[in-house]
Amino acid sequence: MKNHRQEFGKSSEEIATRFLKKKGYKILERNYRTRIGEIDIIARDKQTIAFVEVKARKSNQYGNPKWAVTPKKQKTISMVALQYLKSSNRIDSKARFDVVSIQSLDQAPEIELIRNAFDLAYG
C-alpha cells in the first residue's frame, strides 16, 4: 500500500509522461532502477536520449521544485544514465539531462520543461 507521498510522486510522473509525449518524446523507460539509484523517465527526443528527473511540489513554500535537483542528485542520475547507456548498447548515443518541474497539483498544474538542465556530473 502506497503512502500519500508515493501517490503524489506517481501522479506527478504520470503528468510528466503525458506532457513529454505531447512534446514529441517517445518514452523508453519509467522508474529505471539500479543499485546506484533511479531515473524517473528515459525518453527519446528526436535523436537524443533524454534522462528526465521529475520534481513536483504542492506549494511554493520551499521554492520551485526544479531547484531540488542538487549536485548530489545530478551525480546519481549521471551514473545511472551511464549504466543505462552501457547496458542498452547506446553508449554512442547523444544524451542529455532534462528536468520536469510541476507545481500546484491541486489546481491545474504548472509544468515547466528544462531541457539540458545540467551536464554529466561525476567524480
PLY file of the C-alpha trace (Angstrom):
ply
format ascii 1.0
element vertex 123
property float x
property float y
property float z
element edge 122
property int vertex1
property int vertex2
end_header
0.00 0.00 0.00
1.41 3.38 -1.04
1.51 6.36 1.26
0.35 9.85 0.29
3.85 10.94 -0.72
4.33 7.92 -3.00
0.92 8.52 -4.60
1.83 12.19 -5.17
5.11 11.11 -6.81
3.39 8.55 -9.04
0.74 11.08 -10.07
3.44 13.66 -10.84
5.32 11.19 -13.04
2.08 10.39 -14.91
1.53 14.10 -15.57
5.15 14.49 -16.72
4.89 11.45 -19.01
1.76 12.80 -20.73
3.37 16.23 -21.03
6.55 14.80 -22.61
4.54 12.69 -25.07
2.69 15.84 -26.19
6.10 17.44 -26.75
7.07 14.56 -29.06
9.16 12.47 -26.66
8.99 8.68 -27.00
9.08 7.08 -23.56
11.64 4.25 -23.36
11.66 3.50 -19.62
9.99 4.69 -16.43
11.47 4.35 -12.97
14.70 2.80 -14.24
16.42 1.45 -11.13
19.93 0.23 -10.42
21.77 -0.28 -7.14
23.21 3.23 -7.61
19.85 4.98 -7.93
16.87 5.68 -10.16
15.92 7.79 -13.16
12.25 8.78 -13.33
11.87 8.77 -17.13
14.14 7.81 -20.01
12.86 9.04 -23.36
13.95 9.72 -26.91
13.57 13.26 -28.21
14.32 13.01 -31.91
17.86 11.50 -31.99
18.71 12.27 -28.34
18.22 10.11 -25.25
16.77 12.32 -22.51
17.18 11.31 -18.88
14.34 13.11 -17.13
14.06 13.92 -13.44
10.55 14.84 -12.29
10.22 17.25 -9.36
6.83 18.29 -8.00
5.52 20.37 -5.13
2.03 21.25 -3.97
3.04 24.78 -3.00
5.87 27.29 -3.34
6.64 27.11 0.37
10.04 25.53 -0.33
10.63 27.23 -3.68
10.40 25.99 -7.23
10.79 22.21 -7.44
13.37 22.48 -10.24
15.90 23.73 -7.68
15.63 20.42 -5.80
17.88 18.67 -8.35
21.00 19.08 -6.24
24.59 18.40 -7.36
24.44 15.10 -5.43
21.25 14.12 -7.29
22.83 15.16 -10.60
25.79 12.87 -9.90
23.49 9.93 -9.10
21.40 10.50 -12.22
24.59 10.77 -14.31
25.97 7.47 -13.00
22.65 5.65 -13.58
22.42 7.18 -17.08
25.89 5.90 -17.97
24.93 2.46 -16.72
21.74 2.55 -18.81
23.64 3.60 -21.96
26.14 0.76 -21.46
23.56 -1.92 -20.68
21.30 -0.94 -23.58
24.19 -0.72 -26.07
23.59 3.00 -26.62
26.91 4.29 -25.31
27.49 6.27 -28.54
24.05 7.91 -28.41
23.62 11.63 -27.99
22.20 12.18 -24.49
21.13 14.98 -22.17
19.54 15.58 -18.78
16.12 17.25 -18.57
14.02 18.25 -15.58
10.23 18.48 -15.48
9.05 20.80 -12.71
5.41 20.54 -11.61
3.73 22.93 -9.17
0.25 23.11 -7.63
-1.20 19.72 -8.42
-4.43 20.56 -6.55
-5.34 23.01 -9.31
-4.27 22.95 -12.93
-0.59 22.04 -12.67
2.07 24.47 -13.80
4.54 22.38 -15.79
7.99 23.51 -16.88
10.40 21.52 -19.02
14.06 22.40 -18.62
15.96 20.79 -21.48
19.65 20.18 -20.93
19.20 21.16 -17.27
22.67 20.02 -16.22
25.84 18.46 -17.57
27.18 14.99 -16.85
28.31 15.03 -13.23
30.85 12.56 -11.88
33.93 12.34 -9.74
0 1
1 2
2 3
3 4
4 5
5 6
6 7
7 8
8 9
9 10
10 11
11 12
12 13
13 14
14 15
15 16
16 17
17 18
18 19
19 20
20 21
21 22
22 23
23 24
24 25
25 26
26 27
27 28
28 29
29 30
30 31
31 32
32 33
33 34
34 35
35 36
36 37
37 38
38 39
39 40
40 41
41 42
42 43
43 44
44 45
45 46
46 47
47 48
48 49
49 50
50 51
51 52
52 53
53 54
54 55
55 56
56 57
57 58
58 59
59 60
60 61
61 62
62 63
63 64
64 65
65 66
66 67
67 68
68 69
69 70
70 71
71 72
72 73
73 74
74 75
75 76
76 77
77 78
78 79
79 80
80 81
81 82
82 83
83 84
84 85
85 86
86 87
87 88
88 89
89 90
90 91
91 92
92 93
93 94
94 95
95 96
96 97
97 98
98 99
99 100
100 101
101 102
102 103
103 104
104 105
105 106
106 107
107 108
108 109
109 110
110 111
111 112
112 113
113 114
114 115
115 116
116 117
117 118
118 119
119 120
120 121
121 122
